[in-house]
Amino acid sequence: MDRCDKAVELKHSGNNCCQAVLLSYADLLPLTDAALKALGSTFGAGMGSIEATCGALCGAEMVMGLLNNGKAPAGAAARTLYSEFKRVCGATGCGDLKGISTGKMLCSCDDCVRNAVMITDAMLSR
């Protein structure tokens, strides 16, 4: 099973989008599964649970930060990840992605999780 499929499976196992992305990288991150779950716990239904920034995107940004380990400025990588997620998914806000106000879904939660991991993997392989 690849990391994208694992993340979607984690999402369907009771984790929110952020937790699913974080836990899919547990083998590479310096934190326990319990710590990763706690770290991502407030990002369900978007940052702050208010349909703000997509939890999957937040989780991907956290992965990049944890793997960067303070070695180099992470801002450029964060901007690239954000821009690529927006290009692939159509937006970065959970409410916009789900089409809460427009009635038009741009990207499902499963696809946001999958895309966040795919983009992160691509960035890590560079």
CORHU-V828178 format. One record per residue. N is the residue number from 1. PSI is psi in degrees with one decimal (999 if undefined). BURIAL is # if it has 9 or more other C-alpha atoms within 8 Angstrom, else .. D_FIRST is the distance of its C-alpha to the first C-alpha in Angstrom with 1 decimal. Layout:
BEGIN
n=[N | N]
psi=[PSI | PSI]
burial=[BURIAL | BURIAL]
d_first=[D_FIRST | D_FIRST]
END
This chain:
BEGIN
n=[1 | 2 | 3 | 4 | 5 | 6 | 7 | 8 | 9 | 10 | 11 | 12 | 13 | 14 | 15 | 16 | 17 | 18 | 19 | 20 | 21 | 22 | 23 | 24 | 25 | 26 | 27 | 28 | 29 | 30 | 31 | 32 | 33 | 34 | 35 | 36 | 37 | 38 | 39 | 40 | 41 | 42 | 43 | 44 | 45 | 46 | 47 | 48 | 49 | 50 | 51 | 52 | 53 | 54 | 55 | 56 | 57 | 58 | 59 | 60 | 61 | 62 | 63 | 64 | 65 | 66 | 67 | 68 | 69 | 70 | 71 | 72 | 73 | 74 | 75 | 76 | 77 | 78 | 79 | 80 | 81 | 82 | 83 | 84 | 85 | 86 | 87 | 88 | 89 | 90 | 91 | 92 | 93 | 94 | 95 | 96 | 97 | 98 | 99 | 100 | 101 | 102 | 103 | 104 | 105 | 106 | 107 | 108 | 109 | 110 | 111 | 112 | 113 | 114 | 115 | 116 | 117 | 118 | 119 | 120 | 121 | 122 | 123 | 124 | 125 | 126]
psi=[131.2 | 169.7 | -34.9 | -47.4 | -38.8 | -42.3 | -43.0 | -40.4 | -42.2 | -37.5 | -40.1 | -3.3 | 19.0 | 4.3 | 151.1 | 176.9 | -42.9 | -48.2 | -40.7 | -43.5 | -48.6 | -49.1 | -26.2 | -17.0 | 12.9 | -32.3 | -18.5 | -14.1 | 150.9 | 23.7 | 156.1 | 163.0 | -41.0 | -40.9 | -39.5 | -41.2 | -42.5 | -43.1 | -40.0 | 0.9 | -25.1 | 15.6 | 16.5 | 143.0 | 34.7 | 162.6 | 126.8 | 11.5 | 33.4 | 28.4 | 28.5 | -145.7 | 131.7 | 132.7 | -36.2 | -41.0 | -43.1 | -44.0 | -42.3 | -40.6 | -39.7 | -41.7 | -48.1 | -42.2 | -43.3 | -37.8 | -25.4 | -34.1 | 31.1 | 10.4 | -43.2 | 159.3 | 127.9 | -6.1 | -42.4 | -43.7 | -40.3 | -42.8 | -40.2 | -46.0 | -46.4 | -49.2 | -41.6 | -39.6 | -44.7 | -39.9 | -44.9 | -41.9 | -21.9 | -11.0 | 176.2 | -15.2 | 136.0 | -46.9 | -39.3 | -42.7 | -39.6 | -11.3 | 33.4 | -48.1 | -21.8 | -19.9 | 3.2 | 106.5 | 129.4 | -35.3 | 128.2 | 163.1 | -44.4 | -44.6 | -34.0 | -44.3 | -49.6 | -46.9 | -39.2 | -42.5 | -42.3 | -45.0 | -43.2 | -46.3 | -44.3 | -41.3 | -38.6 | -28.4 | -7.7 | 999]
burial=[. | . | # | # | # | # | # | # | . | # | # | . | . | . | # | # | # | # | # | # | # | # | # | # | # | # | . | . | # | . | . | . | . | . | . | # | # | . | . | # | # | . | # | # | # | # | # | # | # | . | # | # | # | # | # | # | # | # | # | # | # | # | # | # | # | # | . | # | . | . | . | . | . | # | . | . | . | # | . | . | # | # | . | # | # | # | . | . | # | # | # | # | # | # | # | # | # | # | # | # | . | . | . | . | # | # | # | # | . | . | . | # | # | # | # | # | # | # | # | # | . | . | . | . | . | .]
d_first=[0.0 | 3.8 | 6.7 | 8.2 | 6.2 | 6.4 | 10.0 | 10.9 | 10.0 | 12.1 | 14.7 | 15.1 | 15.5 | 18.8 | 18.1 | 19.8 | 18.3 | 19.4 | 18.1 | 14.6 | 14.6 | 16.4 | 14.3 | 11.0 | 13.2 | 14.7 | 14.0 | 16.2 | 18.8 | 22.0 | 22.1 | 21.1 | 18.8 | 22.2 | 23.6 | 20.7 | 21.0 | 24.8 | 24.6 | 22.7 | 24.6 | 27.3 | 25.2 | 24.3 | 26.0 | 26.5 | 28.2 | 30.7 | 29.6 | 32.0 | 29.8 | 30.3 | 27.7 | 24.2 | 22.4 | 19.1 | 21.4 | 23.1 | 19.9 | 19.0 | 22.6 | 22.5 | 19.5 | 21.6 | 24.7 | 23.3 | 21.9 | 25.2 | 27.0 | 30.3 | 30.6 | 31.3 | 32.2 | 29.0 | 30.8 | 30.2 | 26.4 | 26.6 | 28.7 | 26.4 | 23.3 | 25.6 | 27.1 | 23.9 | 22.4 | 25.8 | 25.8 | 22.4 | 22.8 | 26.6 | 27.6 | 26.7 | 28.4 | 26.6 | 29.7 | 29.9 | 26.3 | 26.8 | 30.2 | 32.1 | 35.4 | 35.0 | 33.4 | 31.0 | 27.4 | 26.1 | 22.4 | 20.7 | 19.2 | 15.7 | 16.3 | 18.0 | 15.1 | 12.8 | 15.7 | 16.6 | 13.3 | 13.5 | 17.1 | 16.7 | 14.3 | 16.9 | 19.7 | 18.4 | 18.1 | 21.7]
END
